[in-house]
Amino acid sequence: MSRKQKGLPQIVLFGDSLTEWSFDDYNRGFGWALENKYHGKAEIINEGYSTPTPQYESIMLTLDFRFTSSMLRNNFRDIIQRATEPSAAPTLLITIFLGANDACLLPLRTFEENIRKFVDDILNEDRLLNTKVVLITTPPINIPESEEDEIDLDQDLGLALAAELDSYDPKEGAAYKTYMSKKKFAEKTMEIATSYEGTSRIVGLDLWKALIDAALRDQMRLDAADAYDDEKLPGCGLKGAKAFKQGYFSDGLHFEGLAYDVLTAGLLDVVLVKWPELAPERVET
């Protein structure tokens, strides 16, 4: 839960479970980090949403419980309504961190329409003329490294299985398709952010690339000629590709401390470079 510092200007973090769980200190989430950095200067509002269930054990088990940008449109409308009430404290910044679920469940066009609607709702409100927005891209997932199983079968069954395996393309599997879909949604988020550059109020945080770069750095492959080959990206699950090291993901989808560290550092960098007036020491209470 976010700390209540009534009367202070607000920073609103809007998204799905990756935002909601970011206020827990055990994983050093970006919500928790901002609460500490802006303590006494701004109230950090947790507007992340997830189904109240235990942490999931696998990527696929979460499919029926994911909040998408379409499901959260009414929630965002409520956020805008509260932020524009006559008695509301100023909203300094809103982060919009969605796409992790959309990339599995929604068409890319629908996702784009929803994100643009959120941004336009902010830009069109007179009481939010000074509010800045960070669009955080869809992050990658972390698929375990593939391994060739040694199978000892009788000859007939073995031959049949071998023929089937020869025709199987792991790039056509659900896991890899999900991985690449998230990459596509991340690229779309950055495209949307760029299209609003003229307002000077919208910026994109390419979390996809930041996490991929962090993993490549860990693997000492950041400067490799094939570092960004789609078939060798960290966490893609294809043969020869390495997974993220322990400490980034708890279940292939949700973050642990190392991933949130990358997010926090990237967020503070883009915000304070673009809008230095939002540095804690310069925020007027």
Helices and strands as residue ranges (DSSP letters): E 10-15, H 17-20, G 21-23, G 25-27, H 30-37, E 43-48, G 60-65, H 73-83, E 91-97, H 102-105, H 108-123, G 126-128, E 132-136, H 155-166, G 170-172, H 174-195, G 197-199, E 202-205, H 207-218, H 257-274, G 276-278, G 280-282
